[in-house]
Amino acid sequence: MVKEFECRSAGVDCPFMVRDENENELTSLAQQHVKNTHQKNMSRDDVLRTARDV
Ligand SMILES: [Zn+2]
């Protein structure tokens, strides 16, 4: 099952989007982006709650 995380879904006006079928990878890519680009920390739960199945 592939999950998709979009910054937009997290309420940030940013075109970043990542798709991955591996939850751990998706989480770490999203966390890195949010930290580096938005100086915010998202927990794994936050990322997975925001992500949707595609
Ligand atoms: Zn972003």
mmCIF file of the protein (N, C-alpha, C, O) and its ligand, coordinates in Angstrom:
data_MODEL
# 
_entry.id   MODEL 
# 
loop_
_entity.id 
_entity.type 
_entity.pdbx_number_of_molecules 
1 polymer     1 
2 non-polymer 1 
# 
_entity_poly.entity_id                      1 
_entity_poly.type                           'polypeptide(L)' 
_entity_poly.nstd_linkage                   no 
_entity_poly.nstd_monomer                   no 
_entity_poly.pdbx_seq_one_letter_code       MVKEFECRSAGVDCPFMVRDENENELTSLAQQHVKNTHQKNMSRDDVLRTARDV 
_entity_poly.pdbx_seq_one_letter_code_can   MVKEFECRSAGVDCPFMVRDENENELTSLAQQHVKNTHQKNMSRDDVLRTARDV 
_entity_poly.pdbx_strand_id                 A 
# 
loop_
_entity_poly_seq.entity_id 
_entity_poly_seq.num 
_entity_poly_seq.mon_id 
_entity_poly_seq.hetero 
1 1  MET n 
1 2  VAL n 
1 3  LYS n 
1 4  GLU n 
1 5  PHE n 
1 6  GLU n 
1 7  CYS n 
1 8  ARG n 
1 9  SER n 
1 10 ALA n 
1 11 GLY n 
1 12 VAL n 
1 13 ASP n 
1 14 CYS n 
1 15 PRO n 
1 16 PHE n 
1 17 MET n 
1 18 VAL n 
1 19 ARG n 
1 20 ASP n 
1 21 GLU n 
1 22 ASN n 
1 23 GLU n 
1 24 ASN n 
1 25 GLU n 
1 26 LEU n 
1 27 THR n 
1 28 SER n 
1 29 LEU n 
1 30 ALA n 
1 31 GLN n 
1 32 GLN n 
1 33 HIS n 
1 34 VAL n 
1 35 LYS n 
1 36 ASN n 
1 37 THR n 
1 38 HIS n 
1 39 GLN n 
1 40 LYS n 
1 41 ASN n 
1 42 MET n 
1 43 SER n 
1 44 ARG n 
1 45 ASP n 
1 46 ASP n 
1 47 VAL n 
1 48 LEU n 
1 49 ARG n 
1 50 THR n 
1 51 ALA n 
1 52 ARG n 
1 53 ASP n 
1 54 VAL n 
# 
loop_
_struct_asym.id 
_struct_asym.entity_id 
A 1 
B 2 
# 
loop_
_chem_comp.id 
_chem_comp.type 
_chem_comp.mon_nstd_flag 
ALA 'L-peptide linking' y 
ARG 'L-peptide linking' y 
ASN 'L-peptide linking' y 
ASP 'L-peptide linking' y 
CYS 'L-peptide linking' y 
GLN 'L-peptide linking' y 
GLU 'L-peptide linking' y 
GLY 'peptide linking'   y 
HIS 'L-peptide linking' y 
LEU 'L-peptide linking' y 
LYS 'L-peptide linking' y 
MET 'L-peptide linking' y 
PHE 'L-peptide linking' y 
PRO 'L-peptide linking' y 
SER 'L-peptide linking' y 
THR 'L-peptide linking' y 
VAL 'L-peptide linking' y 
ZN  non-polymer         . 
# 
_pdbx_entity_nonpoly.entity_id   2 
_pdbx_entity_nonpoly.name        ? 
_pdbx_entity_nonpoly.comp_id     ZN 
# 
_pdbx_nonpoly_scheme.asym_id         B 
_pdbx_nonpoly_scheme.entity_id       2 
_pdbx_nonpoly_scheme.mon_id          ZN 
_pdbx_nonpoly_scheme.ndb_seq_num     1 
_pdbx_nonpoly_scheme.pdb_seq_num     101 
_pdbx_nonpoly_scheme.auth_seq_num    101 
_pdbx_nonpoly_scheme.pdb_mon_id      ZN 
_pdbx_nonpoly_scheme.auth_mon_id     ZN 
_pdbx_nonpoly_scheme.pdb_strand_id   A 
_pdbx_nonpoly_scheme.pdb_ins_code    . 
# 
loop_
_atom_site.group_PDB 
_atom_site.id 
_atom_site.type_symbol 
_atom_site.label_atom_id 
_atom_site.label_alt_id 
_atom_site.label_comp_id 
_atom_site.label_asym_id 
_atom_site.label_entity_id 
_atom_site.label_seq_id 
_atom_site.pdbx_PDB_ins_code 
_atom_site.Cartn_x 
_atom_site.Cartn_y 
_atom_site.Cartn_z 
_atom_site.occupancy 
_atom_site.B_iso_or_equiv 
_atom_site.pdbx_formal_charge 
_atom_site.auth_seq_id 
_atom_site.auth_comp_id 
_atom_site.auth_asym_id 
_atom_site.auth_atom_id 
_atom_site.pdbx_PDB_model_num 
ATOM   1   N  N  . MET A 1 1  ? 0.853  -1.195 0.000  1.00 0.00 ? 1   MET A N  1 
ATOM   2   C  CA . MET A 1 1  ? 0.000  0.000  0.000  1.00 0.00 ? 1   MET A CA 1 
ATOM   3   C  C  . MET A 1 1  ? 0.889  1.246  0.000  1.00 0.00 ? 1   MET A C  1 
ATOM   4   O  O  . MET A 1 1  ? 1.800  1.369  0.819  1.00 0.00 ? 1   MET A O  1 
ATOM   5   N  N  . VAL A 1 2  ? 0.619  2.147  -0.908 1.00 0.00 ? 2   VAL A N  1 
ATOM   6   C  CA . VAL A 1 2  ? 1.435  3.350  -1.027 1.00 0.00 ? 2   VAL A CA 1 
ATOM   7   C  C  . VAL A 1 2  ? 0.774  4.487  -0.255 1.00 0.00 ? 2   VAL A C  1 
ATOM   8   O  O  . VAL A 1 2  ? -0.434 4.707  -0.348 1.00 0.00 ? 2   VAL A O  1 
ATOM   9   N  N  . LYS A 1 3  ? 1.590  5.197  0.500  1.00 0.00 ? 3   LYS A N  1 
ATOM   10  C  CA . LYS A 1 3  ? 1.084  6.360  1.219  1.00 0.00 ? 3   LYS A CA 1 
ATOM   11  C  C  . LYS A 1 3  ? 1.692  7.627  0.632  1.00 0.00 ? 3   LYS A C  1 
ATOM   12  O  O  . LYS A 1 3  ? 2.806  7.628  0.109  1.00 0.00 ? 3   LYS A O  1 
ATOM   13  N  N  . GLU A 1 4  ? 0.929  8.694  0.736  1.00 0.00 ? 4   GLU A N  1 
ATOM   14  C  CA . GLU A 1 4  ? 1.379  9.973  0.206  1.00 0.00 ? 4   GLU A CA 1 
ATOM   15  C  C  . GLU A 1 4  ? 1.291  11.021 1.311  1.00 0.00 ? 4   GLU A C  1 
ATOM   16  O  O  . GLU A 1 4  ? 0.278  11.144 2.000  1.00 0.00 ? 4   GLU A O  1 
ATOM   17  N  N  . PHE A 1 5  ? 2.381  11.773 1.459  1.00 0.00 ? 5   PHE A N  1 
ATOM   18  C  CA . PHE A 1 5  ? 2.392  12.881 2.412  1.00 0.00 ? 5   PHE A CA 1 
ATOM   19  C  C  . PHE A 1 5  ? 2.561  14.179 1.645  1.00 0.00 ? 5   PHE A C  1 
ATOM   20  O  O  . PHE A 1 5  ? 3.471  14.312 0.826  1.00 0.00 ? 5   PHE A O  1 
ATOM   21  N  N  . GLU A 1 6  ? 1.692  15.124 1.907  1.00 0.00 ? 6   GLU A N  1 
ATOM   22  C  CA . GLU A 1 6  ? 1.803  16.449 1.287  1.00 0.00 ? 6   GLU A CA 1 
ATOM   23  C  C  . GLU A 1 6  ? 1.878  17.500 2.393  1.00 0.00 ? 6   GLU A C  1 
ATOM   24  O  O  . GLU A 1 6  ? 1.144  17.433 3.379  1.00 0.00 ? 6   GLU A O  1 
ATOM   25  N  N  . CYS A 1 7  ? 2.763  18.459 2.218  1.00 0.00 ? 7   CYS A N  1 
ATOM   26  C  CA . CYS A 1 7  ? 2.830  19.568 3.169  1.00 0.00 ? 7   CYS A CA 1 
ATOM   27  C  C  . CYS A 1 7  ? 1.485  20.277 3.250  1.00 0.00 ? 7   CYS A C  1 
ATOM   28  O  O  . CYS A 1 7  ? 1.040  20.677 4.326  1.00 0.00 ? 7   CYS A O  1 
ATOM   29  N  N  . ARG A 1 8  ? 0.853  20.424 2.105  1.00 0.00 ? 8   ARG A N  1 
ATOM   30  C  CA . ARG A 1 8  ? -0.442 21.092 2.050  1.00 0.00 ? 8   ARG A CA 1 
ATOM   31  C  C  . ARG A 1 8  ? -1.440 20.466 3.033  1.00 0.00 ? 8   ARG A C  1 
ATOM   32  O  O  . ARG A 1 8  ? -2.199 21.174 3.694  1.00 0.00 ? 8   ARG A O  1 
ATOM   33  N  N  . SER A 1 9  ? -1.429 19.142 3.120  1.00 0.00 ? 9   SER A N  1 
ATOM   34  C  CA . SER A 1 9  ? -2.341 18.448 4.036  1.00 0.00 ? 9   SER A CA 1 
ATOM   35  C  C  . SER A 1 9  ? -2.004 18.755 5.482  1.00 0.00 ? 9   SER A C  1 
ATOM   36  O  O  . SER A 1 9  ? -2.850 18.627 6.368  1.00 0.00 ? 9   SER A O  1 
ATOM   37  N  N  . ALA A 1 10 ? -0.755 19.165 5.720  1.00 0.00 ? 10  ALA A N  1 
ATOM   38  C  CA . ALA A 1 10 ? -0.342 19.504 7.081  1.00 0.00 ? 10  ALA A CA 1 
ATOM   39  C  C  . ALA A 1 10 ? -0.572 20.990 7.344  1.00 0.00 ? 10  ALA A C  1 
ATOM   40  O  O  . ALA A 1 10 ? -0.174 21.506 8.389  1.00 0.00 ? 10  ALA A O  1 
ATOM   41  N  N  . GLY A 1 11 ? -1.216 21.681 6.395  1.00 0.00 ? 11  GLY A N  1 
ATOM   42  C  CA . GLY A 1 11 ? -1.559 23.081 6.588  1.00 0.00 ? 11  GLY A CA 1 
ATOM   43  C  C  . GLY A 1 11 ? -0.437 24.036 6.228  1.00 0.00 ? 11  GLY A C  1 
ATOM   44  O  O  . GLY A 1 11 ? -0.465 25.205 6.613  1.00 0.00 ? 11  GLY A O  1 
ATOM   45  N  N  . VAL A 1 12 ? 0.566  23.537 5.480  1.00 0.00 ? 12  VAL A N  1 
ATOM   46  C  CA . VAL A 1 12 ? 1.676  24.387 5.079  1.00 0.00 ? 12  VAL A CA 1 
ATOM   47  C  C  . VAL A 1 12 ? 1.561  24.645 3.578  1.00 0.00 ? 12  VAL A C  1 
ATOM   48  O  O  . VAL A 1 12 ? 1.316  23.725 2.798  1.00 0.00 ? 12  VAL A O  1 
ATOM   49  N  N  . ASP A 1 13 ? 1.741  25.911 3.182  1.00 0.00 ? 13  ASP A N  1 
ATOM   50  C  CA . ASP A 1 13 ? 1.646  26.254 1.762  1.00 0.00 ? 13  ASP A CA 1 
ATOM   51  C  C  . ASP A 1 13 ? 2.979  25.939 1.102  1.00 0.00 ? 13  ASP A C  1 
ATOM   52  O  O  . ASP A 1 13 ? 3.862  26.793 1.027  1.00 0.00 ? 13  ASP A O  1 
ATOM   53  N  N  . CYS A 1 14 ? 3.116  24.717 0.628  1.00 0.00 ? 14  CYS A N  1 
ATOM   54  C  CA . CYS A 1 14 ? 4.384  24.220 0.114  1.00 0.00 ? 14  CYS A CA 1 
ATOM   55  C  C  . CYS A 1 14 ? 4.074  23.057 -0.822 1.00 0.00 ? 14  CYS A C  1 
ATOM   56  O  O  . CYS A 1 14 ? 3.230  22.220 -0.504 1.00 0.00 ? 14  CYS A O  1 
ATOM   57  N  N  . PRO A 1 15 ? 4.737  22.995 -1.963 1.00 0.00 ? 15  PRO A N  1 
ATOM   58  C  CA . PRO A 1 15 ? 4.410  21.969 -2.957 1.00 0.00 ? 15  PRO A CA 1 
ATOM   59  C  C  . PRO A 1 15 ? 5.034  20.599 -2.681 1.00 0.00 ? 15  PRO A C  1 
ATOM   60  O  O  . PRO A 1 15 ? 4.874  19.675 -3.478 1.00 0.00 ? 15  PRO A O  1 
ATOM   61  N  N  . PHE A 1 16 ? 5.740  20.464 -1.558 1.00 0.00 ? 16  PHE A N  1 
ATOM   62  C  CA . PHE A 1 16 ? 6.416  19.198 -1.287 1.00 0.00 ? 16  PHE A CA 1 
ATOM   63  C  C  . PHE A 1 16 ? 5.425  18.037 -1.158 1.00 0.00 ? 16  PHE A C  1 
ATOM   64  O  O  . PHE A 1 16 ? 4.390  18.146 -0.499 1.00 0.00 ? 16  PHE A O  1 
ATOM   65  N  N  . MET A 1 17 ? 5.774  16.930 -1.806 1.00 0.00 ? 17  MET A N  1 
ATOM   66  C  CA . MET A 1 17 ? 4.944  15.739 -1.733 1.00 0.00 ? 17  MET A CA 1 
ATOM   67  C  C  . MET A 1 17 ? 5.869  14.538 -1.828 1.00 0.00 ? 17  MET A C  1 
ATOM   68  O  O  . MET A 1 17 ? 6.818  14.532 -2.611 1.00 0.00 ? 17  MET A O  1 
ATOM   69  N  N  . VAL A 1 18 ? 5.585  13.525 -1.026 1.00 0.00 ? 18  VAL A N  1 
ATOM   70  C  CA . VAL A 1 18 ? 6.387  12.315 -1.106 1.00 0.00 ? 18  VAL A CA 1 
ATOM   71  C  C  . VAL A 1 18 ? 5.459  11.109 -1.076 1.00 0.00 ? 18  VAL A C  1 
ATOM   72  O  O  . VAL A 1 18 ? 4.474  11.073 -0.340 1.00 0.00 ? 18  VAL A O  1 
ATOM   73  N  N  . ARG A 1 19 ? 5.803  10.123 -1.900 1.00 0.00 ? 19  ARG A N  1 
ATOM   74  C  CA . ARG A 1 19 ? 5.038  8.879  -1.932 1.00 0.00 ? 19  ARG A CA 1 
ATOM   75  C  C  . ARG A 1 19 ? 5.975  7.733  -1.672 1.00 0.00 ? 19  ARG A C  1 
ATOM   76  O  O  . ARG A 1 19 ? 7.064  7.670  -2.243 1.00 0.00 ? 19  ARG A O  1 
ATOM   77  N  N  . ASP A 1 20 ? 5.563  6.825  -0.813 1.00 0.00 ? 20  ASP A N  1 
ATOM   78  C  CA . ASP A 1 20 ? 6.407  5.677  -0.529 1.00 0.00 ? 20  ASP A CA 1 
ATOM   79  C  C  . ASP A 1 20 ? 5.538  4.544  -0.005 1.00 0.00 ? 20  ASP A C  1 
ATOM   80  O  O  . ASP A 1 20 ? 4.565  4.781  0.711  1.00 0.00 ? 20  ASP A O  1 
ATOM   81  N  N  . GLU A 1 21 ? 5.888  3.318  -0.360 1.00 0.00 ? 21  GLU A N  1 
ATOM   82  C  CA . GLU A 1 21 ? 5.111  2.207  0.188  1.00 0.00 ? 21  GLU A CA 1 
ATOM   83  C  C  . GLU A 1 21 ? 5.687  1.732  1.521  1.00 0.00 ? 21  GLU A C  1 
ATOM   84  O  O  . GLU A 1 21 ? 5.101  0.894  2.206  1.00 0.00 ? 21  GLU A O  1 
ATOM   85  N  N  . ASN A 1 22 ? 6.849  2.286  1.871  1.00 0.00 ? 22  ASN A N  1 
ATOM   86  C  CA . ASN A 1 22 ? 7.472  1.951  3.147  1.00 0.00 ? 22  ASN A CA 1 
ATOM   87  C  C  . ASN A 1 22 ? 7.208  3.086  4.150  1.00 0.00 ? 22  ASN A C  1 
ATOM   88  O  O  . ASN A 1 22 ? 7.702  4.202  3.989  1.00 0.00 ? 22  ASN A O  1 
ATOM   89  N  N  . GLU A 1 23 ? 6.424  2.777  5.180  1.00 0.00 ? 23  GLU A N  1 
ATOM   90  C  CA . GLU A 1 23 ? 6.032  3.817  6.151  1.00 0.00 ? 23  GLU A CA 1 
ATOM   91  C  C  . GLU A 1 23 ? 7.224  4.461  6.831  1.00 0.00 ? 23  GLU A C  1 
ATOM   92  O  O  . GLU A 1 23 ? 7.223  5.662  7.102  1.00 0.00 ? 23  GLU A O  1 
ATOM   93  N  N  . ASN A 1 24 ? 8.245  3.655  7.106  1.00 0.00 ? 24  ASN A N  1 
ATOM   94  C  CA . ASN A 1 24 ? 9.423  4.195  7.784  1.00 0.00 ? 24  ASN A CA 1 
ATOM   95  C  C  . ASN A 1 24 ? 10.152 5.191  6.899  1.00 0.00 ? 24  ASN A C  1 
ATOM   96  O  O  . ASN A 1 24 ? 10.589 6.246  7.359  1.00 0.00 ? 24  ASN A O  1 
ATOM   97  N  N  . GLU A 1 25 ? 10.279 4.845  5.626  1.00 0.00 ? 25  GLU A N  1 
ATOM   98  C  CA . GLU A 1 25 ? 10.933 5.736  4.672  1.00 0.00 ? 25  GLU A CA 1 
ATOM   99  C  C  . GLU A 1 25 ? 10.124 7.014  4.492  1.00 0.00 ? 25  GLU A C  1 
ATOM   100 O  O  . GLU A 1 25 ? 10.663 8.120  4.527  1.00 0.00 ? 25  GLU A O  1 
ATOM   101 N  N  . LEU A 1 26 ? 8.827  6.839  4.299  1.00 0.00 ? 26  LEU A N  1 
ATOM   102 C  CA . LEU A 1 26 ? 7.950  7.991  4.106  1.00 0.00 ? 26  LEU A CA 1 
ATOM   103 C  C  . LEU A 1 26 ? 8.061  8.931  5.305  1.00 0.00 ? 26  LEU A C  1 
ATOM   104 O  O  . LEU A 1 26 ? 8.203  10.144 5.151  1.00 0.00 ? 26  LEU A O  1 
ATOM   105 N  N  . THR A 1 27 ? 7.994  8.352  6.485  1.00 0.00 ? 27  THR A N  1 
ATOM   106 C  CA . THR A 1 27 ? 8.069  9.162  7.697  1.00 0.00 ? 27  THR A CA 1 
ATOM   107 C  C  . THR A 1 27 ? 9.381  9.918  7.773  1.00 0.00 ? 27  THR A C  1 
ATOM   108 O  O  . THR A 1 27 ? 9.402  11.109 8.084  1.00 0.00 ? 27  THR A O  1 
ATOM   109 N  N  . SER A 1 28 ? 10.483 9.222  7.488  1.00 0.00 ? 28  SER A N  1 
ATOM   110 C  CA . SER A 1 28 ? 11.763 9.894  7.660  1.00 0.00 ? 28  SER A CA 1 
ATOM   111 C  C  . SER A 1 28 ? 11.983 10.953 6.578  1.00 0.00 ? 28  SER A C  1 
ATOM   112 O  O  . SER A 1 28 ? 12.577 11.995 6.855  1.00 0.00 ? 28  SER A O  1 
ATOM   113 N  N  . LEU A 1 29 ? 11.518 10.708 5.356  1.00 0.00 ? 29  LEU A N  1 
ATOM   114 C  CA . LEU A 1 29 ? 11.639 11.730 4.305  1.00 0.00 ? 29  LEU A CA 1 
ATOM   115 C  C  . LEU A 1 29 ? 10.800 12.962 4.654  1.00 0.00 ? 29  LEU A C  1 
ATOM   116 O  O  . LEU A 1 29 ? 11.255 14.097 4.510  1.00 0.00 ? 29  LEU A O  1 
ATOM   117 N  N  . ALA A 1 30 ? 9.586  12.723 5.109  1.00 0.00 ? 30  ALA A N  1 
ATOM   118 C  CA . ALA A 1 30 ? 8.705  13.843 5.463  1.00 0.00 ? 30  ALA A CA 1 
ATOM   119 C  C  . ALA A 1 30 ? 9.284  14.611 6.649  1.00 0.00 ? 30  ALA A C  1 
ATOM   120 O  O  . ALA A 1 30 ? 9.297  15.842 6.643  1.00 0.00 ? 30  ALA A O  1 
ATOM   121 N  N  . GLN A 1 31 ? 9.760  13.897 7.660  1.00 0.00 ? 31  GLN A N  1 
ATOM   122 C  CA . GLN A 1 31 ? 10.324 14.565 8.834  1.00 0.00 ? 31  GLN A CA 1 
ATOM   123 C  C  . GLN A 1 31 ? 11.531 15.408 8.457  1.00 0.00 ? 31  GLN A C  1 
ATOM   124 O  O  . GLN A 1 31 ? 11.669 16.541 8.919  1.00 0.00 ? 31  GLN A O  1 
ATOM   125 N  N  . GLN A 1 32 ? 12.407 14.860 7.617  1.00 0.00 ? 32  GLN A N  1 
ATOM   126 C  CA . GLN A 1 32 ? 13.587 15.615 7.182  1.00 0.00 ? 32  GLN A CA 1 
ATOM   127 C  C  . GLN A 1 32 ? 13.189 16.896 6.471  1.00 0.00 ? 32  GLN A C  1 
ATOM   128 O  O  . GLN A 1 32 ? 13.727 17.969 6.747  1.00 0.00 ? 32  GLN A O  1 
ATOM   129 N  N  . HIS A 1 33 ? 12.231 16.770 5.543  1.00 0.00 ? 33  HIS A N  1 
ATOM   130 C  CA . HIS A 1 33 ? 11.804 17.949 4.791  1.00 0.00 ? 33  HIS A CA 1 
ATOM   131 C  C  . HIS A 1 33 ? 11.214 19.012 5.716  1.00 0.00 ? 33  HIS A C  1 
ATOM   132 O  O  . HIS A 1 33 ? 11.566 20.189 5.631  1.00 0.00 ? 33  HIS A O  1 
ATOM   133 N  N  . VAL A 1 34 ? 10.317 18.582 6.596  1.00 0.00 ? 34  VAL A N  1 
ATOM   134 C  CA . VAL A 1 34 ? 9.635  19.528 7.479  1.00 0.00 ? 34  VAL A CA 1 
ATOM   135 C  C  . VAL A 1 34 ? 10.641 20.218 8.406  1.00 0.00 ? 34  VAL A C  1 
ATOM   136 O  O  . VAL A 1 34 ? 10.528 21.410 8.692  1.00 0.00 ? 34  VAL A O  1 
ATOM   137 N  N  . LYS A 1 35 ? 11.617 19.448 8.862  1.00 0.00 ? 35  LYS A N  1 
ATOM   138 C  CA . LYS A 1 35 ? 12.632 20.003 9.757  1.00 0.00 ? 35  LYS A CA 1 
ATOM   139 C  C  . LYS A 1 35 ? 13.536 20.987 9.009  1.00 0.00 ? 35  LYS A C  1 
ATOM   140 O  O  . LYS A 1 35 ? 13.774 22.102 9.473  1.00 0.00 ? 35  LYS A O  1 
ATOM   141 N  N  . ASN A 1 36 ? 14.039 20.555 7.841  1.00 0.00 ? 36  ASN A N  1 
ATOM   142 C  CA . ASN A 1 36 ? 14.990 21.388 7.095  1.00 0.00 ? 36  ASN A CA 1 
ATOM   143 C  C  . ASN A 1 36 ? 14.337 22.607 6.466  1.00 0.00 ? 36  ASN A C  1 
ATOM   144 O  O  . ASN A 1 36 ? 14.926 23.687 6.440  1.00 0.00 ? 36  ASN A O  1 
ATOM   145 N  N  . THR A 1 37 ? 13.126 22.439 5.961  1.00 0.00 ? 37  THR A N  1 
ATOM   146 C  CA . THR A 1 37 ? 12.498 23.513 5.209  1.00 0.00 ? 37  THR A CA 1 
ATOM   147 C  C  . THR A 1 37 ? 11.630 24.402 6.080  1.00 0.00 ? 37  THR A C  1 
ATOM   148 O  O  . THR A 1 37 ? 11.554 25.611 5.859  1.00 0.00 ? 37  THR A O  1 
ATOM   149 N  N  . HIS A 1 38 ? 10.976 23.812 7.067  1.00 0.00 ? 38  HIS A N  1 
ATOM   150 C  CA . HIS A 1 38 ? 10.019 24.581 7.857  1.00 0.00 ? 38  HIS A CA 1 
ATOM   151 C  C  . HIS A 1 38 ? 10.437 24.724 9.321  1.00 0.00 ? 38  HIS A C  1 
ATOM   152 O  O  . HIS A 1 38 ? 9.716  25.314 10.125 1.00 0.00 ? 38  HIS A O  1 
ATOM   153 N  N  . GLN A 1 39 ? 11.601 24.183 9.654  1.00 0.00 ? 39  GLN A N  1 
ATOM   154 C  CA . GLN A 1 39 ? 12.092 24.236 11.036 1.00 0.00 ? 39  GLN A CA 1 
ATOM   155 C  C  . GLN A 1 39 ? 11.015 23.790 12.021 1.00 0.00 ? 39  GLN A C  1 
ATOM   156 O  O  . GLN A 1 39 ? 10.806 24.407 13.065 1.00 0.00 ? 39  GLN A O  1 
ATOM   157 N  N  . LYS A 1 40 ? 10.336 22.698 11.656 1.00 0.00 ? 40  LYS A N  1 
ATOM   158 C  CA . LYS A 1 40 ? 9.318  22.146 12.551 1.00 0.00 ? 40  LYS A CA 1 
ATOM   159 C  C  . LYS A 1 40 ? 9.617  20.671 12.764 1.00 0.00 ? 40  LYS A C  1 
ATOM   160 O  O  . LYS A 1 40 ? 10.196 20.003 11.908 1.00 0.00 ? 40  LYS A O  1 
ATOM   161 N  N  . ASN A 1 41 ? 9.210  20.186 13.917 1.00 0.00 ? 41  ASN A N  1 
ATOM   162 C  CA . ASN A 1 41 ? 9.335  18.762 14.165 1.00 0.00 ? 41  ASN A CA 1 
ATOM   163 C  C  . ASN A 1 41 ? 7.966  18.112 14.091 1.00 0.00 ? 41  ASN A C  1 
ATOM   164 O  O  . ASN A 1 41 ? 7.014  18.562 14.730 1.00 0.00 ? 41  ASN A O  1 
ATOM   165 N  N  . MET A 1 42 ? 7.878  17.057 13.312 1.00 0.00 ? 42  MET A N  1 
ATOM   166 C  CA . MET A 1 42 ? 6.645  16.273 13.252 1.00 0.00 ? 42  MET A CA 1 
ATOM   167 C  C  . MET A 1 42 ? 6.966  14.892 13.806 1.00 0.00 ? 42  MET A C  1 
ATOM   168 O  O  . MET A 1 42 ? 7.983  14.292 13.458 1.00 0.00 ? 42  MET A O  1 
ATOM   169 N  N  . SER A 1 43 ? 6.105  14.407 14.653 1.00 0.00 ? 43  SER A N  1 
ATOM   170 C  CA . SER A 1 43 ? 6.303  13.047 15.156 1.00 0.00 ? 43  SER A CA 1 
ATOM   171 C  C  . SER A 1 43 ? 5.877  12.069 14.066 1.00 0.00 ? 43  SER A C  1 
ATOM   172 O  O  . SER A 1 43 ? 5.192  12.431 13.109 1.00 0.00 ? 43  SER A O  1 
ATOM   173 N  N  . ARG A 1 44 ? 6.297  10.837 14.237 1.00 0.00 ? 44  ARG A N  1 
ATOM   174 C  CA . ARG A 1 44 ? 5.901  9.790  13.296 1.00 0.00 ? 44  ARG A CA 1 
ATOM   175 C  C  . ARG A 1 44 ? 4.368  9.723  13.199 1.00 0.00 ? 44  ARG A C  1 
ATOM   176 O  O  . ARG A 1 44 ? 3.810  9.579  12.111 1.00 0.00 ? 44  ARG A O  1 
ATOM   177 N  N  . ASP A 1 45 ? 3.701  9.830  14.358 1.00 0.00 ? 45  ASP A N  1 
ATOM   178 C  CA . ASP A 1 45 ? 2.238  9.788  14.361 1.00 0.00 ? 45  ASP A CA 1 
ATOM   179 C  C  . ASP A 1 45 ? 1.639  10.945 13.566 1.00 0.00 ? 45  ASP A C  1 
ATOM   180 O  O  . ASP A 1 45 ? 0.676  10.764 12.820 1.00 0.00 ? 45  ASP A O  1 
ATOM   181 N  N  . ASP A 1 46 ? 2.223  12.141 13.734 1.00 0.00 ? 46  ASP A N  1 
ATOM   182 C  CA . ASP A 1 46 ? 1.747  13.306 12.981 1.00 0.00 ? 46  ASP A CA 1 
ATOM   183 C  C  . ASP A 1 46 ? 1.842  13.053 11.486 1.00 0.00 ? 46  ASP A C  1 
ATOM   184 O  O  . ASP A 1 46 ? 0.906  13.327 10.734 1.00 0.00 ? 46  ASP A O  1 
ATOM   185 N  N  . VAL A 1 47 ? 2.992  12.523 11.064 1.00 0.00 ? 47  VAL A N  1 
ATOM   186 C  CA . VAL A 1 47 ? 3.206  12.277 9.635  1.00 0.00 ? 47  VAL A CA 1 
ATOM   187 C  C  . VAL A 1 47 ? 2.190  11.259 9.125  1.00 0.00 ? 47  VAL A C  1 
ATOM   188 O  O  . VAL A 1 47 ? 1.571  11.462 8.081  1.00 0.00 ? 47  VAL A O  1 
ATOM   189 N  N  . LEU A 1 48 ? 2.023  10.170 9.861  1.00 0.00 ? 48  LEU A N  1 
ATOM   190 C  CA . LEU A 1 48 ? 1.139  9.106  9.382  1.00 0.00 ? 48  LEU A CA 1 
ATOM   191 C  C  . LEU A 1 48 ? -0.327 9.532  9.427  1.00 0.00 ? 48  LEU A C  1 
ATOM   192 O  O  . LEU A 1 48 ? -1.143 9.064  8.633  1.00 0.00 ? 48  LEU A O  1 
ATOM   193 N  N  . ARG A 1 49 ? -0.652 10.423 10.364 1.00 0.00 ? 49  ARG A N  1 
ATOM   194 C  CA . ARG A 1 49 ? -2.030 10.916 10.440 1.00 0.00 ? 49  ARG A CA 1 
ATOM   195 C  C  . ARG A 1 49 ? -2.324 11.833 9.250  1.00 0.00 ? 49  ARG A C  1 
ATOM   196 O  O  . ARG A 1 49 ? -3.444 11.868 8.740  1.00 0.00 ? 49  ARG A O  1 
ATOM   197 N  N  . THR A 1 50 ? -1.312 12.565 8.822  1.00 0.00 ? 50  THR A N  1 
ATOM   198 C  CA . THR A 1 50 ? -1.466 13.502 7.708  1.00 0.00 ? 50  THR A CA 1 
ATOM   199 C  C  . THR A 1 50 ? -1.422 12.788 6.354  1.00 0.00 ? 50  THR A C  1 
ATOM   200 O  O  . THR A 1 50 ? -2.063 13.207 5.390  1.00 0.00 ? 50  THR A O  1 
ATOM   201 N  N  . ALA A 1 51 ? -0.653 11.706 6.311  1.00 0.00 ? 51  ALA A N  1 
ATOM   202 C  CA . ALA A 1 51 ? -0.504 10.974 5.053  1.00 0.00 ? 51  ALA A CA 1 
ATOM   203 C  C  . ALA A 1 51 ? -1.811 10.266 4.695  1.00 0.00 ? 51  ALA A C  1 
ATOM   204 O  O  . ALA A 1 51 ? -2.639 9.968  5.556  1.00 0.00 ? 51  ALA A O  1 
ATOM   205 N  N  . ARG A 1 52 ? -1.967 10.005 3.385  1.00 0.00 ? 52  ARG A N  1 
ATOM   206 C  CA . ARG A 1 52 ? -3.151 9.245  2.988  1.00 0.00 ? 52  ARG A CA 1 
ATOM   207 C  C  . ARG A 1 52 ? -2.747 8.125  2.044  1.00 0.00 ? 52  ARG A C  1 
ATOM   208 O  O  . ARG A 1 52 ? -1.699 8.175  1.400  1.00 0.00 ? 52  ARG A O  1 
ATOM   209 N  N  . ASP A 1 53 ? -3.586 7.134  1.979  1.00 0.00 ? 53  ASP A N  1 
ATOM   210 C  CA . ASP A 1 53 ? -3.324 6.009  1.091  1.00 0.00 ? 53  ASP A CA 1 
ATOM   211 C  C  . ASP A 1 53 ? -3.639 6.408  -0.334 1.00 0.00 ? 53  ASP A C  1 
ATOM   212 O  O  . ASP A 1 53 ? -4.656 7.051  -0.591 1.00 0.00 ? 53  ASP A O  1 
ATOM   213 N  N  . VAL A 1 54 ? -2.787 6.038  -1.249 1.00 0.00 ? 54  VAL A N  1 
ATOM   214 C  CA . VAL A 1 54 ? -3.047 6.346  -2.659 1.00 0.00 ? 54  VAL A CA 1 
ATOM   215 C  C  . VAL A 1 54 ? -2.955 5.082  -3.496 1.00 0.00 ? 54  VAL A C  1 
ATOM   216 O  O  . VAL A 1 54 ? -3.143 5.132  -4.712 1.00 0.00 ? 54  VAL A O  1 
HETATM 217 ZN ZN . ZN  B 2 .  ? 7.131  21.695 2.862  1.00 0.00 2 101 ZN  A ZN 1 
# 
